[in-house]
């Protein structure tokens, strides 16, 4: 590989997309120790990614449709004289960035999109996870996969009632506005919460303001509910999941944050190529899937929990 002084990583997308890219970011960081690494991302992710200590500078790209905004951004990036751009977003938009740099600079580019110097050809969706695909992409430049990624930078102190030490279950019942098709019925979450309470477990919920309706059935069945709705930054979600006996979630960004903890997590998901791309097969990931997640019954979830001794 050629000598490098400065690298730019590009990553936008949903919170889940950011999580999927963290192992590849860490691999780049460890392989290029001593090289200045900047990241181009949306402002809303600055605080989260700053905790990693992988990056020297944070550059804002909120993906405005204004052509003058985009052109000004590219001109400013050009001034930084990057030796290498690693595009972990791999979108139609970033392919235009590649073309600009190919015309106006000698910067080398890694991507699965057109105009890349190191182009990874993505297989059919669902045949590899998003994280595996990014590992395969950077492998073309000789960057080895780091098998064990530490997420201690997400750890914080969580105070739970000692009565429920090792007897807490994290519920993530909400989804984004675009992800309603991936949401298990909140009424069934409520029924499942009642089952857990009867087994002497405490329920904790996380989510955003828009998830308040989704937690009402849980709230009705859990008088001692720990309600972290609208108080669920990534470090809180991670830290609760770290000490929870089990996390139960939809295929959603906060669920993927929880999965970083390495604790047992039960995914209630659609059986499709998107799910196969999002959720890896490891010993802590348990999945119940259906062609339509809303068809999964509470009884089948309880049976799965008991059969797999998850509680």
N, C-alpha and C positions, 0 to 999 in steps of 0.2 A: 504494500500500500504506500502511496506517496506521502511525503511529509506534510503534516497539518499543523496549523497555528490556531485556526478558528473554525468552529462547526456551528451550523444552525440546524436545530430540530424543529420541524413543523408538526403541530398537533392541535386540531380543533375538535369539534364533535360534542357528543353527550358525555356525561360523567362516566358512564360505562365505557365509552370509547377511550377516555383518558386512562381508566383503570387497566384496560386491556394492553395499553402501550407502556405501562410502567416497567415491566420486566425488560423490554427492549431498550428503553431509556437507560435503565441501570446497566445493561450490558455495554452500551456505548460509553457511559460514564466511566466504568471500570477499565475498559479497553484503552480509552484515550485519556488516562490520568495525566494531568498537567496541561492538557489542551483546553483552551477556552471554549465552553459550550453554551450557546444561547438557545432560547426557545421562543418560538413564535406561536402564540395561542390567544385565546380569548381572555379578557381581563378577569372574568369571574373565576378563572382557575389559577390566578397568580398566587394567592395565599396558600392554596393547597399544594401546588407544585414547588413553591418556595421552601416548604418543609423538607423536601427530599434532599436539598443541598447538591443536586446534580448540576445546577445551572449557574452560570455567571451573570447572565442578563436576561430579563424578561421583556419581550417585545409584543406589543398588542396588535392583534388582528381580529376584529369582531366581524369580519366577513361582510362588510358593507357592499351593497350592490352598486354604490356610487363609483363610477369608473375613475374619477379623479382621486378618490380616496385610495383605491387600489394602486393606481400608478404612483402616487406619492409614497405609499408604503414600499413599493418595489425599488424606487429610487433610493430611499433611505437604507434599505437592506443592501443594495449594491455598494453603498459607501463603506459598509463594514468589511468588505473584501473577504468573504467566507471562502475557505478552501473546499468545504464540503457541506452540502445540504442533505439532511436525511429527512425525507418526507414520510412521516408516519400517518399522515392523514389520507394520502393517496386519493384525492378527489379530483373531479373535473376542474375545479377552481385552481387547485395547486398545480395542475398540469400547465396552466397558463403561466404560473410563476416560473416553472421550469423553462418554458420557451423563452421567457424574458432573460433568464440568466444564461441560457445557452447562446443567445445572440450578443449579450452585452458583457459577458465575463468568461473567465476560464474555470469557474466553479464547477466541481463535479457534483452530480446529483444521484441520490439513491431513492428509488420510488418504484411503484408498480404501474405508474402512469407514463404516458408518452414523453419523449424528450429527456428521459433519464439516462445517465451513463451506465448506472448499475440498475437494470430493470428486472424486477421480480415479476414473473407471470403467475398471477393468482389462479389457483385451480377452482373448480366448481364450488360455489358457496356451500358450506356445510361439511366439506371433506377435511378441513382443518379449522382450528379455532382462530379467532382474530389474533390472539397472542402468538400462536405458532406461526401464522403467516408473517408477522412482523419479524420474528426470529429468522425465518427463512430469507426474508428480504435483506437483513443486515449481514447474514452469513455470506452473501455474494461479495461483500467487501472484506471478508476474513475476520469478521467480528464474532467471537464465539458466544454461544448461549451461556448465560450464568444461570445455573440450575436453582440456586437458592438465593432468593431475594429477601432482604430484611425490610420489614415495615415498622420497625420500632419508632420511627419518626412520627407515626400516627398515634402512638400510645399516649393516653392521659389517664389521670386518676378518676375512677368512677366509684361513687359512694352508694352502696346498696345496703339495704337492711340485712344485718347479719343473720336474721331468721331465714333469709332466702339465699344465703351464700351457696353457690353451686346449684341453685334451684331457680334460675331465671331463664326465661325463654324470650328471645327477641323476635317480634313480629314486624314485618315490613309489608303492610297491606296495600300501600299506594303505588301508583305509577304516574308517569308523565301524561300530559293531555294527549299526546300522540300515541301513547302506549296502552290505551284502554283495552285494546284487543288482547293484551297480555295479562290482564288483571283477573285473578281469582275472585270470586264473589265475596265481597266484604261480609255478607251474612254468614257465609261458611267460615270465614276467619273468626267471626264471633262464636260460632258453635265449637270450633276447634279450641278457642281460648277457654271456653267453659270446661271442656275436657281437661285441659292443662291445669286449670285452677283446682279442679276436683282431685288432681294428682298432687296437689300442694305445691305447685309451681307459681312463681310470680311472673306476670307478663309485662314486658316493656315494649313500647311502640316508638318508632321513629318515622319521620317524614316531614313534608313541607306543609305550609298553610293550606294548600289545595287538597291535602289528604284528610282533612278533618272529618268529612262525611264518611270516609272509608273506615275510620276507627270507631265510629259510633256503636256498631254491633259488638265490638270488643269491649268498649267502655261499659256497655250495659251488663256484661257478664263478668267484669273484673273490677270489683270495688277497690282493690289495692293497685290498680294499674299505674305503672310508671309511664307518664305521658310526656314524651319528648318531641311531640309534633311542633314544628317551627323552631326547634332547638336541636337540630340534627346535622351539624357539620360533619365532614368525613371522620375527624378524629374521635367524635363521640360515637358514631356508628361502629367504627372499628373497635374501639375500646369496650363497648358493651358486648359486641359479638365475641370478643376475646375471652370474656369471663362467662358468657352464657352457656348453658347446657346445649342449646340448639337455637339456630336462627331459621325462621320460616319466612320465605319471601317469594315474590313474583320475580320475573326476569326484568330487573330494573337497576338503575345506577347505584342506589344505596345498598342493594343486595350484593352487587359486585364489590363494593367497598367492604362489606361484612366478610366476603369470601377471602379477603386478604389476611384475615386473622388466623386462618388455618383451623378454625373450629368447625364442628359439624354444621352443615347448612342444608336445609331441605328446600329445593326449588319446586314450585308449582308452575308448570310451563306448558306452552303449546309444543306439540311435536312437529317441528319443522326445521328447515335448514338454518334459520336465523338462530334458533336455540342451540343447535349443534355448533354453530360458529361462536356463540357467546359463552357457553358453559363447558368447561373442560371436564374430562373424566379423571378425577382424582379421588383418593380415599375419603376425603371430607365432603365431597359433593354428592348429595343424594337427590335424585330427580323423580318426580311423578309427572308424567306428561300425557296429553291427550290431543287429538286433532283440534279440539277447542278446550282451552284451559278451564272454561266455565262449566264444562261437563264433569270435571273431577269432583267426586262426592266427598263430603266430610268423613263419612264412614271409611272410605278407601284410604284417606290420608291417615286416619287414626290407626287403621290396620297396618299400614306401611310403617308407621312409627313403632308400633309394638313388635312387628315382625323383625325389624332391624335394630330393636333395642336402643332407640335413639333417646329415650327418656328412662 
